[in-house]
Amino acid sequence: MKKMKLVMVGNGMAGVRTLEELLKVAPDLYEITVFGAEPHPNYNRIMLSPVLAGEQTIDEIILNPVQWYADHGITLHLNKKVVRVDRTRRVVVAEDGTEATYDRLLLATGSNPFVLPVPGKDLEGVIAYRDIADTNYMIETAKTHRHAVVIGGGLLGLEAANGLAQRGMKVTVVHIAPWLLERQLDEVSARLLQRSLEERGLAFRIGAQTQELVSDDKGRVRAVRFKNGTEVLADLVVMAAGVRPNTTLAEQIGLHCNRGIVVSDTMQTVTDPRVYAVGECAAHRGIAYGLVAPLFEQGKVCANHLALFGIGRYTGSQVSTKLKVTGINLFSAGNFMGGEGTEEIVLSDPFGGAYKKLVIQGDKLVGACLYGDTADGSYYFQLIREGACIKGRRNRLMFGEAQPEEASEGATALATA
């Protein structure tokens, strides 16, 4: 039986996980061709921060070496950006003219970093933080320069700042929001996090708005200037102010895009059922996910349909957050901010650096925010995902998975203290 042809554009974690799932259930169904814009095989992008911090090497974060593709009969085109797709003839064309025909096309083009549209954004020493090349640039810059500014106090920005500090740079984090990680933490836990990072030598400009990046006489960035007229020195500026789904190719070939490439519950594009999309480039029910777990869930469903089983459906994901900075533990999930119709159980020990907030609605746990002690994060996340009734364990919920006797002893101790 002649094999069908599957072409994948993009060679990141979501796309390759889809191929892995497909090879498990239908290893002989397709001739597979992969185009990757980077010169590297699939690597763990979320582990770039430990590489920057000197805790791991590039080789250690490679997930699928080149040999893996060969072992599975996959034709791999590295460092070849796809610039055109003819959906009528079903042909994919790369920048250098390399072509591949397809019966099914999988778009896994990921996302692009958002670069602030300010004067000086194109100066030497100003970069985004997205891939191995960016990481290597920062490592080399840290050897010869002293002052770094990271614009963006989200997960990626804080991980970049920590890594550069580990490399010996004096780092300032600029964040326009009222507190760090405003999408992942409430204000109390964010202040605890900021204090911990300040103890490590990081400086912060919270609520500051960047006006321009100032050049030296050689065309390299030398400072960041803010709206209030103040400046901070910067030999290196890292833009970590969020990402946008990479829909350039999809829009060019006429696929419907709205906050990403719009897909159905089967991960097929709503425009062309022969074309699928997974990962950060895809918009499912109006949401483009940027965390690994949802993307892997998408990959499993997509593989199911590529394998012609047709029974899987992706209906969305509950997500949780962790920060990859050694020695700092935080976790959040669900509606951790609370609000009307919810109740909060809070344990706060600012001097000990511990904070735990559980948000309850009716008889269900709907959100959790933990700082310091995150051991029970997975337990709370399970309760949130499953919508489990907590009526019978509400009085000991703060103790996590502790046995009733242990919780009772803990409650007695707290009451006595």
N, C-alpha and C positions, 0 to 999 in steps of 0.2 A: 504494500500500500504506500502510495506516494505521500510523503510528509507535507503538512502545511508549513508555511513560513511565518515566523513570528519575528518582528523587528522591535527592539526596545531602544528608545532614545533617552539617554541618561543612564548612568552606571552607579547610582548611589544605593543607600541602604534599603529604601522602600522598593525600588525596582528589582534589585537582586534578590531580596527576600521573596518577592513574587515568583521569580524564576525558581528559587529553591523549592517553594511550595508546589509549583507546577511540575518540577522534575520528580517530586515524590509521588505524585498521583498519576502523571501521564508522561513518563520519561521519553517515550518514542513518538509523541504526537507531532512535534515541530522540529524544523530546522531553525535554530535560534541565532540571530545576529544582534549584537549589542554595540551601540555607539556611545562613547564617553568623551566629553569635552576635555577632561583632565588627562594627564599622562599616567595616572595611577589606576590600578584596579580598585575594586570596591573596598572602602575603608570605613572605619567607625568614626564618623564625623563628630559625634558627641564627645569623643575622647581627644579631640584636638587640644582642649584646655590642659589636660595632664601632660601632653607633649610640650606645650608652651611653657608649662611650669617645670619642665625637666624631669617629670616623674615617669614618663614613658617615651618610647621612640616611635618614629613613623612606622618602622617595620612591625612593631608590636600591635599597631592598631589596624593593620591590613586584615580584612575579614575574608576576602576571597582572592588569593594570589592568582596570577596569570595562569598558572597550571590548572587551577580549578576549572576555568572556562574551557581549556583544552580537554581536560578529562571528561567533560560533559558535552563535548562536540559543539561548543558555542563559538561562533566566529566573533572575535573581539576586535573592535576598532578603537584604540585609545588615541586621545589627543585629536579627535575628529569631531568637530561641532557640526551638527545637522542644521542646514540652512534652508532646506526646501523639502516639501512632501507633496507629491502629486496623488491626491486621493482618488482620482479617476483611474489612473494607471496603476495605482498602489505602489509607488516607488519613493524611497527615501534617498535624499542626496546630501552628502556632507560637503563641507567647505572646500575640500581638496578634490571634489568630483567623485569620490567613492559613492557607489550606489548599492541599494539592496531593495529587492521587491518583497512585498508582504501580503499575507492573507489576513493577519491580525497585526495591529500596531499598538504598542504600549508606550505611552508617554510618561516618563518619570524624570521630568526636567527640573524638579526641585524648586528652589526659590532664589531670589537675588537680594543681596543686602540693600537696605535703604540708606542712601547717602544724602545727608542734609544739603539742601540747595543753597549753600552759603558761599560767599566769596572766599576763594582760597581752597575750595574742595579738591582741586586738581593739582595742588602743590606736591612736590616731592616730600615723602614722609607721611602722607595722608592715605590711609588704606581702610578697607572694610575688613571684617574678620569672618571668613567663610570657608576657606579650604586650606589645603596643605601649603600652597604657595604663600598665602597670607601668614600662616604660622611661621614658616621658615624666614620670611621677611622680618617679622617681629623678633625672632631669635637673633638674627644677624644684626639688626638695628640696636638691640640691647647691649651688644658687645662694644659699640662705639658711641652711643648716645645716652643721655642721662634722664631727660624729662619726657614723660609720656602723659597724654591725656586720652582717656577713654570716654567717648560721648555715648551715653546710654547706661543706665543703672539696672538693666534687666539681667536675666541669667547669663547671657553670653558676655555682656559687658563686664560683669563682676568676675567672671571666670578669666576673661582676658586681663583685667586689671591685676588679679591675683598672680597670674602667670608672669606678667611683666615685672611685678614687684619681686617675685622669686628670682627673676633674672637680674635683679639689682637696680632696676629703674625706679625713679621717684614718680609715683603715679597719682594722678588726680582723676576722679570719676565725676563727670558732669551729667546731671540728671534733671530734666525739666519738671518731673512730677514731684509731689510733696514728699514722697518717701520712696526708698528703693523697692524694687520688685512689687510695684503697686498692683500688678495683676495676680501676684502669687502670695502676697503677705498682707496682713493688716498693719496698721501703723505701729502698734506696740512691738510686734515681732520684727518689723523692719528696723526700728530703732535699736533693738538688741543686735541685729545683724550688723548695722552700721558701726556700732561700738566695737564689735569684735574685729571688723575689718580695719578700723582706725588703729586698734591695738597692734595690728600687723604692719602699720605704716602707710596705709592708704589714706588719701585726703579726698574730701567730697565737696562738690558745689551742688547742693540740692536746691531745686527750683530755679536754677540758672538757665538762661536762654542764650545759646551761641549766636553771636552776630556775624563774626567772620574769623577766618584763619589767616594769621598774619605771616608774611614771608620775610625771610632774611634776604641779604643782598645776592644770594646764590640761587634763589628760587626754591629754597626748602622752607617748610613750615618752622616758625620759631616761637609762636604763641597762639593761644586761643583768646579772642576778645569777646566779652559778653555784652548784652544789651545795656547793662548799667555802666559800661565804660571800663570795667576792670579787666585785667588780663591774667593769664597763668602761662608760664613757660611750657613749651612743647616742642621737642625735637621729633616726636612721633605722635600722630593723632589717629586713633582707632575708632572708626565709625561702627558702633554696635547698637544702633537705634531701631532695630527691628528688620524684618525681611518682608518681601512681597513675592507672591507666587510667580514663578517664571512662566508666563503664558505667551511669550513673544512668538514662538513657533506656532502654537495652537491658534492664536489670533490670525497669523499670517495665512494659515491654511483653512480658515473659515469655521473653526470650532467655536461654539458659544462659550464665552468666558464671562464670569461675574464673580469677583473675589477668587479667581482660580478657574481652571477648566471644569466646567459644570458636568458632573457625573451622576448617574443613577445609583440605586442601591446595589447594582451588579458591577459597579465601577466602569461601566461603559459610558462614553461621552454621549450626551443627549442629542448631539448632532449626527454622529456616525457610529452605528453599533459595531463596526469593525475596529474602532479605535477606543482604547481603554486609557485611563489615567489613574495613577496612584501617587501618594506622597504629598509633599508640600505644594505641588503645582495643582492639585485637584481640589475642587470645591464641592463638598457633599452636603446637601441640605443647607447651603449658605455658609458652611464652615470649612475653612482651610486649616487643617491641623498641622502643627509644627513639632509635635513630640513623637518619639519613636513608637510607642505602644499602639496608638491609633493607626499609624502607617503600616505596621506589621499586620494589624487586623484587616486593613484594606487589602494588603497583598494576598492574604489567605483567601478572601472572597474572590478577588480578581483571578487568582490561579484556578479556583473552582470553575469559573465560567470559561476561562481559556481552555480548560481541560474538557469542556463540553458537558459537564455534569449539570450545571444550571440550577443548583439547589441552594447555594449560599446567598445571603443578603447582608450587606453592611448597613446598619441602621444608626451609626454614630457611636461615639466613645465618651466615657467619663475619663477625665485626665487628672493626673497628679503631678506634683512638681518636687524636684530635689535639686540642690545646688552641688556642683562638683568642685568644691573647695575643701581641701584636706583639713579636717579638724572642725569644720562648721557643719552642723546638721540642721536642716530645715525640711519641712514637708507641708504641703497643702493640697487640698482636694475639695471639689464640690463648691457649694456656696458658703465659703468660710467667712464672708463679710456679714452674713446674717441679714437682718432687715425685718420688715413688717411680717408678722405671723410666725416668727421664729423665736427660739429661746437660746441662750448661751450659757454654757458651763465653762468657767475660766479658772485656770490655775496659773498664777504669775509669780515668778521669783526673779526679779530683775537683777538682784545682786548675784544670784547663782547662775544667771544666764539661761533660765529655763522658762518656757511659756507654752501653754497648751490651751487652745480654745476649741470647743466642740459646739456645733450649731445644730439644734434639733428643731424639727417641724413636725407637729403631731407626735407620732410614735416612731419617727424615723430620724436617723442621723443624716443630715444633708450636707454638712461641711465640716472640715477640720483644718486647723492651722497649728503646727507644732514647731517649736524652736528649741534647740538644745537636746532634748530627749525625744528622738523620733522612732524609737523601737516599735511602737504600736501603730505606726503609719499604715503599714499594709493591712492591718486588722481593721482600722477605721475605713480605709479605702474600699475594702471588701463589703463592709456594711453599707457604705454609700452606693456602691455599684449595684448591689443586690436589692437595695431598698428594704433592707431587713427591719422587722419590728424590734424595737429595743425596749419595749415597755417593761419587760421583766428584768432587764439588766441596767436600767437607767441609773440607779443609785451607785453602781460600780463601774459605769462606762469610762470614767476618767482614769481608771486603773488599767485600762486596756484589756488584754486577755488574761489578766490575773484571775486565779480561781476565787470563788466566793469567799473562802476562808481568808485568803490573802488580802482581798479587797476589804473585808470586814476589819481585819487587824490594822490595815492601813488607815481606814476611816477612824478607828478608835484612837490611833496614834495622833492623827491630825486634830481630832477633837480634844485630846488631852494636852497637846502642845500649847 
